[in-house]
Amino acid sequence: MEDNKLVRRPMFNEHGDITLDKRKMVGGNTTNLNDFNNIKYGWVSDWYRQAMNNFWVPEEINMNSDVQDYRVLDKYEKEAYDKVLSFLIFLDSVQTANLPNVSNYITANEVNLCLTIQAFQEAVHSQSYGYMLDTICAPDERTEILYQWKNDEHLLKRNRFIGSLYNEFQEKPNLKSLVKTMVANYILEGVYFYSGFMFFYNLGRNSKMPGSVQEIRYINRDENTHLWLFRSILLEMQKEEPQMFTEDLVKSYREMIKEGCEMEIEWGHYVIGDNIAGLNKQMVTDYIQYLGNLRATQLGFEKLYEGHESEPDTMHWVSQYSNANHIKTDFFEAKSTAYAKSSALIDDL
């Protein structure tokens, strides 16, 4: 394939290749036939089963305590709850809309199956946020939270960063813009979501908004698989399209990740600051810089920040809340049980 050329896959291609040695992530000659017995990318099998096992229903989570708690959150907690939730709603919405754009150019049918499941799960997350708002808010409050970015320049800035990268790919689809979109997706899944979840888990350890925390934990479990999916796709792209991972281009991808982290730190200082019990600006900074290093090195890039290679001691509680293997609920049984039908696919994310 030419260095920057990108061809949209046809809906049906009777002359497509069926041998695995000719299958490629992009630029392949695919038939679009879904054949579960013949896959090139072996990691897809475990990913697919884990994602399917993660099925959950937002409305089955009890939000009764949250109705009461929301009204007695202090001023700073309520403002942060509304703003963080508004940002998460945007992220899942834009993910649902953009994933089909990426899928249009992926010519490995088994990977497209994964992207389809991810798009469905992002839609479920949007449904979950809607359920949370419908439960705890009056209709006018709900609308105000959904569209806070129209009046909050900080939030609009966040949305523009990812939205502009996705728009660039839609308007000028080429191999370089596709890789940039994949990196943007990786930042979204691996930094933005994790940072937002941190705020909810802090509420949980302060015994507040338990229903919201449970919704977030299930969303977090899905996002773990989404993050793992895009990391795997990018690692395969490094092998198949090395011209897209030259020293200069890798530098630009690292700068994207770092810019995303710096924006997340700025956002955390604005939303959380030093006014919420259990969190402060330094904790936010340390945690985001740790995530930035983790995400960069997981792609084989150099770390972004000196130090910060390990999860900060002050933030170990985040991973304890987000551990997918420890999620409990009473969805369909009187007794508590692990709802996932299998253990978490990956525990190093």
C-alpha positions in Angstrom: 0.0 0.0 0.0 1.2 3.5 -0.8 2.6 5.4 2.1 -0.5 7.5 2.9 -3.2 6.0 0.7 -6.3 4.6 2.4 -9.0 2.7 0.5 -12.5 2.2 2.0 -13.4 -1.5 2.1 -16.2 -2.6 -0.2 -19.4 -4.0 1.2 -19.0 -7.2 -0.8 -15.9 -8.3 -2.8 -16.3 -11.5 -4.7 -12.7 -11.5 -5.6 -11.4 -10.9 -2.1 -8.6 -13.0 -0.5 -9.5 -15.7 1.9 -6.0 -16.8 2.9 -4.7 -15.5 6.2 -1.3 -14.6 4.9 -2.9 -11.9 2.8 -5.1 -10.5 5.5 -4.1 -7.0 6.7 -5.4 -4.5 9.2 -5.9 -1.9 6.5 -5.4 -2.1 2.7 -6.3 -5.7 2.5 -8.5 -7.4 -0.2 -11.3 -8.5 2.1 -14.5 -10.4 1.2 -16.1 -9.1 4.5 -17.1 -12.7 5.4 -17.1 -13.3 9.1 -15.3 -16.6 9.6 -14.7 -17.3 13.3 -12.7 -20.4 12.5 -10.0 -18.6 10.5 -8.6 -15.5 12.1 -5.2 -13.9 11.6 -5.0 -11.9 14.8 -5.1 -14.5 17.6 -5.8 -12.1 20.4 -9.2 -11.3 18.9 -10.7 -14.6 20.1 -10.1 -13.9 23.8 -11.1 -10.3 23.3 -14.4 -11.2 21.7 -15.4 -13.7 24.3 -14.5 -11.2 27.1 -16.5 -8.4 25.5 -19.5 -10.6 25.0 -19.3 -11.9 28.6 -19.3 -8.3 29.8 -23.0 -7.8 28.9 -24.9 -5.8 31.5 -28.1 -3.8 31.9 -27.9 -0.2 33.3 -31.4 -0.1 34.7 -30.8 -3.1 36.9 -28.6 -1.0 39.2 -30.3 0.4 42.2 -30.1 4.2 42.2 -32.4 4.9 45.2 -29.5 6.1 47.5 -28.2 8.3 44.8 -31.5 10.2 44.6 -31.0 11.3 48.2 -27.2 11.6 48.1 -27.3 13.9 45.1 -29.3 16.5 46.9 -26.9 16.7 49.9 -23.6 16.7 48.0 -21.7 19.8 48.9 -21.3 22.6 46.3 -18.0 21.4 45.0 -19.0 17.7 44.8 -22.2 18.5 42.9 -20.5 20.8 40.4 -17.8 18.1 39.8 -20.3 15.4 39.5 -22.2 17.3 36.8 -19.2 18.4 34.9 -17.4 15.0 34.9 -20.6 13.3 33.9 -21.2 15.8 31.1 -17.7 15.1 29.8 -18.1 11.3 30.0 -21.5 11.6 28.1 -19.7 13.4 25.3 -16.9 10.9 25.1 -19.2 7.9 24.8 -21.4 9.7 22.3 -18.6 10.6 20.0 -17.1 7.1 20.3 -20.4 5.6 19.2 -20.5 8.0 16.2 -16.8 7.6 15.2 -16.2 3.8 15.5 -18.1 3.0 12.2 -15.8 5.6 10.5 -12.7 3.6 11.6 -14.4 0.3 10.8 -15.0 1.4 7.2 -11.2 1.1 6.5 -10.3 -1.9 8.6 -10.0 -4.9 6.3 -9.5 -7.6 8.9 -13.0 -8.9 9.4 -12.3 -10.3 12.9 -11.2 -6.8 14.1 -14.3 -5.3 12.6 -16.4 -7.6 14.7 -14.7 -6.2 17.8 -15.3 -2.6 16.7 -19.0 -3.4 16.3 -19.2 -4.7 19.8 -17.4 -1.7 21.1 -19.8 0.6 19.4 -22.7 -1.2 20.9 -21.1 -1.0 24.4 -20.5 2.7 24.0 -24.2 3.1 23.2 -25.0 1.2 26.4 -22.8 3.6 28.3 -24.7 6.5 26.9 -27.9 4.8 28.0 -26.4 4.3 31.5 -25.6 8.0 31.8 -29.1 8.9 30.7 -30.5 6.5 33.3 -28.4 8.1 36.0 -29.6 11.6 35.1 -33.2 10.6 34.7 -33.1 9.1 38.2 -31.5 11.9 40.1 -32.4 15.0 38.1 -35.3 17.0 37.1 -35.7 17.3 33.3 -34.3 20.8 33.2 -31.3 19.8 35.3 -30.7 16.8 33.0 -30.6 19.0 29.9 -28.3 21.5 31.6 -25.8 18.8 32.4 -26.0 17.1 29.0 -25.1 20.4 27.2 -22.8 22.0 29.7 -20.2 22.4 27.0 -22.3 25.1 25.4 -21.7 27.4 28.4 -18.4 26.0 30.0 -15.4 26.9 27.9 -13.2 24.5 29.8 -15.5 21.6 28.8 -15.8 22.8 25.2 -12.0 22.8 24.9 -11.9 19.2 26.1 -14.5 18.2 23.5 -12.9 20.0 20.7 -9.5 18.2 21.2 -10.9 14.8 20.4 -13.7 16.0 18.2 -11.4 17.9 15.9 -9.1 14.8 15.4 -12.1 12.7 14.6 -13.5 15.3 12.2 -10.1 15.5 10.5 -10.2 11.8 9.7 -13.8 12.0 8.5 -13.0 14.9 6.2 -9.6 13.7 5.0 -9.4 9.9 5.4 -5.8 8.8 4.8 -3.5 6.4 6.6 -1.9 9.1 8.7 -5.2 10.6 9.9 -6.4 7.0 10.6 -3.4 6.3 12.9 -3.9 9.7 14.6 -7.6 8.8 15.1 -6.5 5.5 16.7 -4.1 7.3 19.0 -6.8 9.8 19.9 -9.1 6.9 20.7 -6.4 5.4 22.8 -6.0 8.7 24.7 -9.7 8.9 25.2 -10.1 5.3 26.5 -6.8 5.2 28.5 -6.6 8.6 30.1 -9.8 10.6 29.8 -12.1 7.8 30.9 -9.8 6.7 33.7 -9.5 10.2 35.1 -13.2 10.7 35.1 -13.8 7.4 36.8 -11.4 8.4 39.5 -13.8 11.1 40.7 -16.7 8.7 41.0 -14.6 6.1 42.9 -13.6 8.9 45.4 -17.3 9.4 46.0 -17.7 5.7 46.6 -14.9 5.5 49.2 -16.7 8.4 50.9 -19.9 6.3 50.9 -21.7 8.6 48.5 -23.6 7.9 45.2 -23.3 4.1 45.3 -25.5 3.5 42.3 -23.5 5.9 40.2 -20.3 4.2 41.3 -21.6 0.8 40.3 -22.6 2.1 36.9 -19.1 3.5 36.4 -17.5 0.3 37.5 -19.3 -1.6 34.7 -18.5 1.1 32.2 -14.9 0.9 33.4 -14.8 -2.8 32.8 -15.9 -2.3 29.2 -13.4 0.5 28.6 -10.6 -1.8 29.7 -11.4 -4.0 26.8 -11.7 -1.1 24.4 -8.4 0.2 25.5 -6.8 -3.2 25.0 -8.4 -3.4 21.6 -6.9 -0.2 20.3 -3.6 -0.9 21.8 -3.5 -4.2 20.0 -4.6 -2.6 16.7 -1.9 0.0 17.0 0.8 -2.6 17.7 -0.3 -4.6 14.7 -0.2 -1.4 12.6 3.4 -0.8 13.7 4.3 -4.1 12.2 2.3 -3.8 9.0 2.6 -0.1 8.2 6.1 0.9 9.6 6.1 4.0 7.5 3.5 5.4 9.8 5.7 4.9 12.8 8.9 6.7 11.8 10.8 8.5 14.5 9.2 11.9 13.6 5.7 10.4 13.5 6.1 8.5 16.8 7.3 11.8 18.3 4.0 13.4 17.1 1.9 10.6 18.6 3.8 11.0 21.9 3.1 14.7 21.8 -0.6 13.9 21.2 -0.7 11.7 24.3 1.2 14.3 26.4 -1.1 17.1 25.2 -4.1 14.9 26.2 -2.6 14.4 29.6 -1.8 18.1 30.1 -5.4 19.0 29.2 -6.7 16.3 31.6 -4.5 17.7 34.4 -5.8 21.2 33.7 -9.3 19.9 33.7 -8.8 18.0 36.9 -7.5 21.1 38.6 -10.5 23.1 37.4 -13.2 20.5 38.3 -11.7 18.9 41.4 -9.1 21.3 42.6 -8.4 21.2 46.4 -12.0 21.4 47.4 -13.2 17.8 47.4 -12.5 15.5 50.4 -10.1 12.7 49.4 -8.7 14.4 46.3 -6.4 17.4 45.5 -4.5 18.9 42.6 -1.3 17.0 43.3 -3.0 13.7 43.4 -4.7 14.4 40.1 -1.4 15.5 38.5 0.5 12.4 39.7 -2.2 10.0 38.6 -2.5 11.5 35.1 1.2 11.6 34.6 1.4 7.9 35.7 -1.4 7.1 33.1 0.4 9.0 30.4 3.6 7.1 31.0 1.7 3.8 31.1 -0.1 4.5 27.8 3.0 5.6 26.0 5.2 2.7 27.1 2.4 0.2 26.3 2.7 1.3 22.7 6.5 0.9 22.8 7.1 4.7 23.0 9.3 6.4 25.5 7.7 7.6 28.7 6.4 11.1 28.9 7.3 12.1 32.4 10.3 11.5 34.6 9.4 9.3 37.4 5.7 8.3 37.7 6.3 4.8 36.4 4.2 3.3 39.1 0.7 4.0 40.3 1.0 6.7 43.0 0.7 5.4 46.6 -2.0 7.9 47.2 -4.1 6.5 44.3 -4.1 2.7 44.9 -7.8 2.9 45.8 -8.6 3.7 42.2 -7.4 0.3 40.9 -9.2 -1.4 43.8 -12.5 0.1 42.7 -11.9 -0.5 39.0 -10.7 -4.1 39.3 -13.0 -5.9 36.9 -12.5 -9.2 38.7 -14.0 -7.8 41.9 -17.1 -6.2 40.5 -20.2 -7.4 42.5 -23.8 -6.9 42.0 -27.2 -8.3 42.8 -28.7 -8.0 39.3 -30.5 -11.3 39.0 -29.9 -13.1 42.3 -30.6 -12.2 45.9 -27.0 -13.0 46.9 -24.0 -11.0 45.6 -22.2 -12.6 42.7 -19.6 -11.7 40.1 -21.7 -10.8 37.0 -18.9 -11.3 34.5 -18.9 -14.9 33.1 -15.1 -14.9 32.9 -12.1 -13.1 34.6 -10.9 -9.8 33.2 -9.0 -10.2 30.0 -6.1 -8.0 31.1 -5.1 -6.6 34.4 -2.2 -4.3 33.5 -4.2 -1.4 32.0 
